[in-house]
C-alpha cells in the first residue's frame, strides 16, 4: 500500500500525462475501492469522472495527422535545402571575391615589376651647362628647319588647289 504523499505525487504525474498504463490502473483500482483517504476524496471524484469519459477519435484522424506530419517534414526539408543553397551561395561568392582579389594583386605586382625593369633613370649627358645649351639649340634648330620644310610643302599644295 502506498502512502498519501505517494498517491498525490502519482495523481500529479497523471494530470501532467506522465503516468503509464499500470500506474493508471492502480489509481483507478485505488479510487474505485472504499479505502480512499479523506483528503483525497475530491481527487477521487475528479479522477473517476475523467476515467468515465470515453473519447473516441474521429474517422480518418490518423491518416489526416500522418498527412499533416508529412507536409511539415516536406516544409522542413525544403527550408533546409533553401538554407543550404543560401549558405553555398555565400561561400561561392566569398571564394570568387578572394580569387578576384588575388588575381588583381598578382597582376599589379607583375606590372610594377615590369615597370621597374623597363624604367630607365635619365642621366645627364653633359657635365658642362654651356655644352648642354649648345646641343639643345642645335637639336631645336634642326627640328625647326624640318618643320618649316613641311609647312612650305603644305602651303605649295594649298596654293596649287586655290589657283
Secondary structure, DSSP 8 states (H G I E B T S, - for coil): ---HHHHHHHHHHHHTT---HHHHHHHHHHHHSS---GGGHHHHHHHHHHHH------TTHHHHHHHHHHHHHHHHHHHHHHHHHHHHHHHHHHHHHHHHHHHHHHHHHHHHHHHHHH------S-SSHHHHHHHHHHHHHHHHHHHHHHHHHHHHHHHHHH-
